[in-house]
Amino acid sequence: MLRAAMGQLFDDLVAEGVKTDDLHRVGELLQDPRVTVNGHVVVSVRARRPQAQEIR
């Protein structure tokens, strides 16, 4: 997931000053099965709009 996000954000990250060499190195590290990245949180939210008679 992080590698996909990096690919999508690569140009924006470079435009913000991140070095391309650093991004490539992070990509290499993310391919290494010995590397574990903690803290990437995925949140799912569901809701529905109440029907008119439910609103009081």
Secondary structure, DSSP 4 states (H G I P E B T S, - for coil): -HHHHHHHHHHHHHHTT--HHHHHHHHHHHH-TT--------------PPPGGG--
